[in-house]
Amino acid sequence: MISFGGIASGLDTNAIINALVQAERIPIQQLQAKKDVQQSKLDLIGTLKGHLKSLQDKAKDLSKLADFLAFKVSASEEGVANFSVNGTAQAGSHTLEVLSMAQADRWAFDAVSDPDADLATVDGQQLSFTVGTTQYDLAFTAGESSLTEIAQQINDLAGDDVTASVVNTGAGSSSYQLVLSAKATGEDARISGIVTDIAGLGIDGTGPDSEGVAQSVNNITVGTNAVAIVDGLRVERLENSFNGVINGVDIDAISAEAGHVIQFTIEADPEVVKTQMNEFIDAYNEVIDFINDQNSYDEEDGVGGDLFGDSILRSVRNAMSDALFNLDLTTIQNDTEGYSTLGLIGIKSSTDGKLTLNESKFDEKLSENLQALADLFVDLDGFDNGGAAPNTPGYYTDTTADTGLMSRLDRAIDRLIDPIKVADGEYVDALFDSRTKTIKESMKRYDNQIDNLERYLETYEEQQRQRFSSLEELMGQLNAQSQSLYSILNSF
C-alpha cells in the first residue's frame, strides 16, 4: 500500500503514526529485554552445568583406587620388556628372566613354478587342516585351484585363525610356495592334521601318499608359548604378555635370553598423584569462580550477574562443600595419623570458597602413607544406604565405614543434575532440570505476551492510518470549501 501523508493537512502523518506505534512498542521491547535476561540465565545455567560435569569427571577418576594411585616402574636394563602399572600394584622390587618368546605356527607347502596355474585335476579335490580344535575343509574346482586362488579361499574360510599367502622364494624354477600361518601365537593355536589329495600341493616336496595324506611336513615355525621366570616362578603365556603375574603390573616381553636376569622396581609416583590433585582443585575452583562472579554486585552501577541471588548458585555451593567438608566426627576423632580431612593433608577452603593446596604438606602426607591418602578420596567398600527410601536424606547417605570424598562429591553432583528417584520407576526433575524448565516456561509466557502485543500493534497501526486518512479526507473537504468560499467572496 502506498501512503501519501499530510497532503491536505500539511502534517507528516506517516511520521506521527510511526511515533505512536513506537510508543506502543515500548512494552514489547520491555518484554523482549526480560526474555533476553531469561535466555542469558538459561545459557549461564548450562555453563554452570558444564563446569559441574567436568568436576564430576575428575571426582569419578579419583574415586577409583586404580586411577588414584599412581606408580612408576624402573628396570635395570632396557630392551628385555616393557612395563606398565595401575593402581592395584604394590611397591616393591622384582626379577625377570625371559626364556623364550611366543611364536606363531607356520607351514610351507610344495613350491610351484606358476602361482596362477591350476593344481586340482578334477573337481572336489580337498585340503583340510585343524587350528587348535577347529577343523577346516576346503574343496576346489579344477578351473579355480591355482596357488593364488587356494590362498584366497583359505583366507575366506579360515581367516579368523590363519593367514594364507603365496611367497616367492626366488630359488630355482619352482619358487612359489603357499605358506599357512596361525594368527595367534602359542601352542593352542598350532596348525595340525594337514591333509590334501591335490598332487601338486604336497608338504615339503614329498607329495601325498596313495591315500592323500602328507608323509612328511615342513613346519617352518613351531607355535610355542612365551616362557619367563618372574621372581623365581616359571610362567607361560600364549602371547608375549605376562600380565597379572604380579598384581597390577603388565609385562610385555620384547626379547628372550635364557640366563639373563633383570630387575624392575615398582614405586609410587607422587608427581602424578599431585598433578591429578591439582587438576581436581582447578575444576572445583572453576565452579566456585563462576558462582562468585555471578553473585558479585557493583553498587556504583547497581548491577550484578544475571544469576545474582539465584538459589541455584547457593544450592550448588552448599552441595559441594557438604560433600567435602561435612564429615563424620567419629571418624575424625579416631584419626591418629592425620588423614581424615582435606585440611589435614594440605587442602583448605579459603574465604571465597576456593580450594588451595599446600604442596609441602601434601608431599609430606603423600610420602608418609600413600594408601591412607588414597583412602580419604576413594570409596573402598562401596556405597550402601542401608535400604533408605527414595527421596529421603538417608537414600543418598553411605552407611559404610569408608565413604570416600570423591564418591560423596560424585553423588552430590548427581543429585543436582540427574533425575531424582522417588519410587520404583518414578522420577522427578533434579535442581538443574527443574530450574531450566521454570526459565523456559517464563520465556514462553513472554513470547505469548509479545505475540499478543504484536497483533494488537498491527491493529493499532491500521486504526491510526484510518483515522489520519479520515482526517486528511476531512481536511481536503474543508480546504475545498474554503477555496470555494474564497472564490465567491472575491467575485463581488
Secondary structure, 3 states (H helix, E strand, C coil): CCCCCCCCCCCCHHHHHHHHHHHHHHHHHHHHHHHHHHHHHHHHHHHHHHHHHHHHHHHHHHCCHHHHCCEEEEECCCCCEEEEECCCCCCEEEEEEEEECCEEEEEEEEEECCCCCECCCCCCEEEEEEECCEEEEEEECCCCCEHHHHHHHHHHHHCCCEEEEEEECCCCCCCEEEEEEEEEECHHHCEEEEEECCHHHCECCCCECCCCEECCCCCCECCECEEEEECCEEEEECCCECCCCCCCEEEEECCCCCCCCEEEEEEECHHHHHHHHHHHHHHHHHHHHHHHHHCCEECCCCEECCCCCCHHHHHHHHHHHHHHHCCCHHHHHCCCCCCCCCHHHCEEECCCCCEEECHHHHHHHHHHCHHHHHHHHCCCCCCCCCCCCCCCHHHHCCCCCCCCHHHHHHHHHHHHHCCEEEECCEEECCHHHHHHHHHHHHHHHHHHHHHHHHHHHHHHHHHHHHHHHHHHHHHHHHHHHHHHHHHHHHCC
